[in-house]
Amino acid sequence: MRLPLKIAVAGLGTVGAGTLQLLERQAELLAQRAGRRIVVAAVSARERRRDRGIDLSAVRWYEDAAAMAADPEIDVVVELIGGSEGIARLVVETALEHRKHVVTANKALMAHHGTRLATQAEENHVVLSFESSVAGGIPIVKGLREGLAGNRLQRLYGILNGTSNYILTTMRETAHEFAEVLAEAQRLGYAEADPSFDIDGIDAAHKLAILASVGFGRPVDLDGVYAEGIRHVSRVDVDFAEELGYRIKLLGIARLTEEGLEQRVHPCMVPRVTPIAAVEGVYNAVVAEGDFVGRMVMEGRGAGALPTASAVAADLVDIAAGRDVPPFGVPTSNLRTIPGVPIDRHQGAYYIRLMVVDQPGVIADVAAALRDERVSMEAMIQRGRAPGEAVPVVMTTHVTLEAAMRRALHRIAALDTVLEPPRMIRIEDF
């Protein structure tokens, strides 16, 4: 058997500790699959005395993670610190500069700097691997980059944030409002004290930007991702979605059109019969549509110590075995320039919820605003009568241009009889 692969782990939080435990517990299995042993030679973390469930007494400790990344005895640096700037970025850049392979779970870093880091890795003839940065234990990066290498993708979409999926699932199952379910998710540890990163779609946008680059062979373009979260989704919307035959999911969608590539993250109504609608709780799922393979669905745990550690280990085995694939499937010089399509150019169907005064002429005024923007209604739901009182009105539309839909909603919001800002959720027919 060849000499061991010596690795250094920067960051020993939840994922870092899980990675160390997996490498110890599965040492023999990994050695068989890699053709050599994978040995943790050095670590760096802020708190040295914390119990991480593994004996680290024989491992070199570094106070300075960047200095560890430059250690000449290290073959691979595993970056599990997180964040797009600061020490995490310095560790990765230092490792690549010193011709060391890098494995990272850092979606923010890859979303902001992935193309440049991939170029640096190629120039220094080392590997940059990031399977664990997207969808936890689901091997989606390898699936797109290698498993679907013989396909041209037309569309790629998925549930990329477990926190948001848990909240939407629980709202439907318990009939509780968003704020109540969010508080419960925080209590259970599924949501952070500041949940903005998850519920505002930022986390999913980072992951979508990475997947779109791998799937469509273009530079990472985080700025081109439209991101909208789930704060405005109410239990009323969840109930109406069920009645109309849909489920509400926060999706990341990358789709080729005649104008270029759409990249968007937002709540969607998806038909209940589709595979993505059945993915519940904290689970993630990614669907890829290729010209030869058709539709491929991958589902699994999208976060957590052990699923993410599983993805880290997979990258380490590839490096140990000498399997070297360009980070985004092709050399960075061959990444294609595909124009981005702004959200205003999106064409699709829409769900609209209004809170209006129940009086004659209201629906006629709403219909006139839609007509003037050439937006065609497909269905409308209005229950009961409460003259002079506030009542909800729900409409779905046929396929239309988003810019026209937004103009119509702006006019509708200005009507005296419309009491709240209109709520809009895009309908995706998968």
C-alpha positions in Angstrom: 0.0 0.0 0.0 1.2 3.5 -0.8 2.3 6.1 1.8 -0.6 7.5 3.8 -2.3 10.7 2.7 -1.7 13.3 5.4 -4.5 15.8 6.0 -5.0 18.9 8.1 -8.4 19.9 9.3 -9.2 23.6 9.8 -12.3 24.1 12.0 -13.5 21.5 14.5 -17.1 22.6 14.9 -20.1 20.2 14.2 -18.9 19.2 10.8 -15.2 19.1 11.7 -15.8 16.8 14.7 -18.1 14.6 12.6 -15.4 14.3 9.9 -12.8 13.3 12.5 -15.1 10.6 13.9 -15.9 9.2 10.4 -12.2 9.1 9.5 -11.4 7.2 12.7 -14.4 4.8 12.5 -14.2 4.0 8.8 -10.4 4.1 8.6 -10.0 0.5 7.2 -12.9 0.9 4.7 -11.5 4.2 3.4 -8.0 2.7 3.1 -9.4 -0.2 1.0 -11.3 2.2 -1.3 -8.5 4.7 -1.6 -5.6 2.3 -1.9 -3.8 4.1 1.0 -4.5 5.2 4.5 -5.9 8.7 5.2 -4.3 10.1 8.4 -5.2 13.3 10.3 -1.8 14.9 10.9 -2.8 18.3 12.1 -5.8 20.3 13.2 -6.7 23.9 14.0 -9.6 25.2 16.1 -10.3 28.1 18.5 -11.1 25.9 21.5 -8.6 23.2 22.2 -10.0 21.6 25.3 -13.5 20.9 24.0 -14.5 17.2 23.8 -15.0 16.2 20.1 -15.5 12.5 20.7 -12.1 11.5 19.4 -8.6 11.3 20.9 -6.5 14.1 19.3 -3.5 13.9 21.7 -1.2 12.6 18.9 -2.2 15.2 16.4 -0.4 18.5 15.9 -2.4 21.5 16.9 -2.1 24.9 15.3 -3.3 28.2 16.7 -2.8 29.7 13.2 -4.8 27.8 10.6 -3.1 29.6 7.7 0.3 28.4 9.1 -1.0 24.9 9.2 -2.1 25.2 5.5 1.5 25.9 4.7 2.9 22.9 6.6 5.2 21.1 4.2 4.3 17.7 5.6 0.6 18.1 4.8 -0.9 16.7 1.6 -4.5 18.0 1.9 -6.1 20.8 3.8 -9.8 20.3 4.8 -11.4 23.7 5.4 -14.5 23.5 7.6 -14.4 27.0 9.1 -17.1 28.7 6.9 -17.6 32.2 5.6 -16.6 33.7 2.3 -13.8 35.9 3.7 -11.4 36.1 6.6 -9.5 33.1 7.9 -11.4 30.5 5.8 -10.5 32.2 2.5 -6.9 32.7 3.7 -6.5 29.0 4.6 -7.7 27.9 1.2 -5.6 30.4 -0.7 -2.6 29.5 1.3 -3.0 25.8 0.8 -3.4 26.2 -2.9 -0.4 28.5 -3.1 1.7 25.9 -1.4 0.5 23.2 -3.8 -1.8 21.3 -1.4 -5.0 19.8 -2.3 -8.1 21.4 -0.7 -11.4 19.9 0.4 -14.0 22.4 1.6 -17.6 22.4 2.8 -17.7 26.2 2.5 -20.6 27.1 0.1 -20.2 30.8 0.7 -16.6 30.7 -0.2 -17.2 28.7 -3.4 -20.2 30.9 -4.4 -18.2 34.1 -4.1 -14.7 32.9 -5.1 -15.1 29.5 -6.7 -14.0 30.2 -10.2 -10.9 32.1 -9.1 -10.0 29.4 -6.6 -10.5 26.7 -9.2 -8.2 28.6 -11.6 -5.5 28.8 -8.8 -5.9 25.1 -8.1 -5.4 24.2 -11.8 -2.4 26.5 -12.1 -0.7 24.7 -9.2 -1.7 21.2 -10.3 -3.7 20.4 -7.2 -7.3 19.4 -6.5 -10.1 21.6 -5.2 -13.0 19.6 -4.1 -16.3 20.8 -2.6 -18.9 18.0 -2.6 -19.8 18.8 1.0 -20.6 22.4 0.2 -24.0 21.5 -1.4 -26.8 19.3 -0.1 -24.9 17.6 2.7 -24.5 13.9 2.1 -26.1 13.9 -1.4 -23.3 13.3 -4.0 -24.8 15.8 -6.3 -21.6 17.6 -7.4 -20.0 14.2 -8.5 -23.4 13.2 -10.0 -23.6 16.3 -12.2 -19.9 16.5 -13.0 -19.1 12.9 -13.6 -22.2 10.8 -13.6 -24.0 13.1 -16.1 -20.9 14.0 -18.1 -22.6 12.6 -21.3 -25.6 14.8 -21.0 -26.5 18.5 -21.7 -28.7 19.8 -19.0 -31.8 21.8 -19.7 -33.0 22.3 -16.1 -31.6 21.7 -12.6 -33.7 22.4 -9.5 -34.1 21.3 -5.9 -34.7 21.8 -2.2 -31.4 23.1 -1.1 -32.2 24.4 2.4 -33.4 22.0 5.1 -34.5 24.7 7.5 -36.9 26.3 5.1 -38.2 22.9 4.0 -38.8 21.9 7.7 -40.7 25.2 8.3 -43.0 24.8 5.2 -43.6 21.1 6.0 -44.5 21.8 9.6 -46.8 24.7 8.7 -48.8 22.3 6.5 -48.8 19.5 9.0 -49.6 21.5 12.1 -51.7 24.4 10.7 -49.4 26.8 12.6 -48.2 30.2 11.3 -44.7 30.9 10.0 -43.5 32.7 13.2 -44.6 29.9 15.5 -42.9 27.2 13.4 -39.7 29.2 13.1 -39.5 29.6 16.9 -40.0 25.9 17.2 -37.3 25.2 14.6 -34.9 27.4 16.6 -35.7 25.6 19.8 -35.0 22.2 18.1 -31.7 23.5 16.6 -32.9 23.4 13.0 -32.7 27.2 12.7 -30.1 29.6 13.9 -30.8 32.4 16.4 -30.5 34.7 13.3 -32.3 32.6 10.7 -32.0 35.1 7.8 -29.4 33.2 5.9 -31.8 30.2 5.6 -35.3 31.8 5.4 -34.3 34.6 3.1 -32.9 32.2 0.5 -29.3 33.3 0.8 -28.0 29.8 1.7 -29.9 28.2 -1.2 -28.6 30.9 -3.6 -25.0 30.1 -2.7 -25.7 26.4 -3.4 -27.6 27.0 -6.6 -24.7 29.2 -8.0 -22.3 26.3 -7.4 -24.6 23.7 -8.9 -25.3 25.9 -11.9 -21.6 26.2 -12.6 -21.1 22.5 -12.4 -24.2 21.6 -14.3 -24.0 24.1 -17.1 -20.2 24.6 -17.4 -20.2 28.3 -16.8 -18.3 30.5 -14.2 -19.9 30.8 -10.8 -22.3 33.8 -10.9 -23.8 34.5 -7.5 -24.8 38.0 -8.5 -27.0 36.5 -11.2 -29.1 34.5 -8.7 -32.5 36.0 -7.9 -33.2 35.2 -4.2 -36.5 35.5 -2.3 -37.3 33.8 1.0 -40.3 32.4 2.7 -41.1 35.1 5.3 -44.2 36.1 3.4 -45.7 32.6 3.1 -48.7 32.2 5.4 -50.7 29.2 6.6 -53.5 30.5 4.4 -51.2 30.1 1.3 -50.3 26.6 2.4 -53.9 25.7 2.8 -54.9 27.1 -0.6 -52.0 25.4 -2.2 -53.3 22.0 -0.9 -56.8 22.8 -2.2 -55.4 23.7 -5.7 -53.3 20.5 -5.8 -49.9 22.0 -4.9 -47.2 22.0 -2.2 -45.2 25.1 -1.4 -41.4 24.5 -1.5 -38.4 26.9 -1.4 -36.6 25.9 -4.6 -33.4 26.8 -6.3 -33.9 26.6 -10.1 -31.4 26.9 -12.9 -32.9 26.7 -16.4 -31.7 27.3 -19.9 -34.0 29.4 -22.1 -33.6 31.0 -25.5 -32.3 34.1 -23.7 -29.7 32.4 -21.5 -29.7 30.9 -18.0 -32.2 31.6 -15.3 -30.9 31.3 -11.7 -33.6 31.8 -9.1 -34.4 30.9 -5.5 -38.0 31.5 -4.3 -41.1 29.8 -2.9 -42.8 27.7 -5.5 -46.1 25.9 -5.8 -45.3 22.5 -7.3 -47.9 19.8 -8.2 -48.4 17.3 -5.3 -47.7 14.4 -7.7 -44.1 15.4 -8.5 -41.2 13.8 -6.6 -40.0 17.1 -5.3 -43.3 17.7 -3.5 -42.9 14.6 -1.4 -39.5 15.7 0.1 -40.4 16.7 3.6 -38.8 18.0 6.8 -35.1 18.8 6.8 -34.4 16.7 3.8 -32.9 18.1 0.5 -33.4 16.9 -3.0 -32.0 17.8 -6.4 -33.5 17.1 -9.8 -31.5 17.2 -13.0 -32.9 16.9 -16.5 -30.5 15.7 -19.1 -31.0 15.1 -22.8 -30.0 11.4 -22.6 -30.7 10.4 -19.0 -34.0 12.2 -18.7 -35.0 13.2 -15.2 -32.8 12.2 -12.3 -33.8 12.7 -8.6 -31.4 12.6 -5.7 -32.7 12.9 -2.1 -31.1 12.8 1.3 -30.0 14.7 4.4 -28.9 18.1 3.4 -27.0 19.1 6.5 -25.7 17.8 9.8 -22.3 16.5 11.0 -22.4 13.0 9.7 -24.0 13.5 6.2 -21.6 16.4 5.5 -18.7 14.4 6.8 -19.6 11.6 4.4 -19.2 14.0 1.5 -15.9 15.3 2.9 -14.7 11.6 3.1 -15.7 11.0 -0.5 -13.5 13.9 -1.7 -10.6 12.7 0.4 -10.9 9.1 -1.1 -10.8 10.6 -4.6 -7.7 12.6 -3.8 -6.0 9.6 -2.1 -6.8 7.4 -5.1 -5.4 9.9 -7.6 -8.7 10.8 -9.2 -8.3 14.3 -10.5 -11.3 16.0 -12.2 -11.5 19.8 -12.9 -13.5 21.4 -10.1 -16.4 22.4 -12.4 -16.1 19.5 -14.8 -14.0 21.3 -17.4 -10.9 23.5 -17.1 -11.8 27.0 -16.0 -10.6 28.4 -19.4 -13.3 26.3 -21.0 -16.2 27.5 -18.9 -18.8 29.0 -21.2 -20.1 32.5 -21.1 -23.9 32.0 -20.9 -25.8 35.3 -20.4 -28.0 35.4 -17.3 -31.7 36.0 -17.6 -33.1 38.5 -15.1 -36.2 37.6 -13.1 -38.4 40.1 -15.0 -37.9 38.0 -18.1 -39.1 34.8 -16.5 -42.3 33.4 -18.0 -44.6 31.2 -15.8 -47.9 30.9 -14.0 -48.6 32.6 -10.7 -50.7 32.2 -7.6 -52.0 35.6 -6.2 -53.6 36.1 -2.9 -55.4 39.4 -2.1 -57.1 40.7 1.0 -60.0 42.9 -0.3 -63.1 44.7 0.9 -66.1 42.6 0.0 -68.1 45.1 -2.1 -69.4 45.3 -5.7 -66.8 46.1 -8.4 -63.7 44.9 -6.6 -63.0 41.9 -8.8 -63.8 43.9 -11.9 -61.1 46.4 -10.9 -58.6 43.6 -10.2 -59.5 41.9 -13.5 -59.0 45.2 -15.4 -55.5 45.6 -14.0 -54.6 42.1 -15.1 -56.3 42.6 -18.5 -54.3 45.7 -19.3 -51.0 43.9 -18.7 -52.3 40.9 -20.8 -52.3 38.6 -17.8 -54.9 35.9 -18.1 -56.7 34.4 -15.1 -57.0 30.6 -14.9 -59.0 30.2 -11.7 -60.3 32.3 -8.8 -61.4 31.3 -5.3 -63.6 33.6 -3.1 -65.5 32.1 -0.2 -68.6 33.3 1.5 -70.0 36.9 1.6 -69.1 39.5 4.2 -70.3 42.8 2.8 -68.0 45.6 3.8 -65.6 43.3 5.5 -62.2 42.0 4.6 -62.1 38.7 2.6 -59.3 36.8 0.9 -59.4 36.3 -2.9 -57.1 33.8 -4.5 -56.3 33.6 -8.2 -54.1 31.6 -10.5 -52.9 32.8 -13.9 -51.9 31.3 -17.2 -48.3 31.6 -18.2 -47.2 35.2 -18.4 -44.2 37.5 -18.3 -43.0 38.3 -14.7 -42.5 42.0 -15.5 -46.2 42.2 -16.6 -47.3 40.4 -13.5 -45.4 42.8 -11.3 -46.9 45.8 -13.1 -50.4 44.4 -12.6 -49.8 43.8 -8.9 -48.5 47.3 -8.5 -51.7 48.7 -9.9 -53.8 46.2 -7.8 -52.0 47.2 -4.6 -52.9 50.9 -5.2 -56.7 50.1 -5.2 -58.5 51.5 -2.1 -60.3 48.2 -1.8 -57.1 46.1 -1.5 -56.1 46.1 2.2 -52.7 44.4 2.2 -49.9 44.0 -0.3 -50.7 41.3 -2.8 -48.9 38.0 -2.2 -47.4 36.2 -5.2 -46.0 32.7 -5.4 -44.7 31.3 -8.7 -46.2 28.0 -10.0 -43.8 25.5 -11.4 -45.1 22.7 -13.6 -42.6 19.9 -13.2 
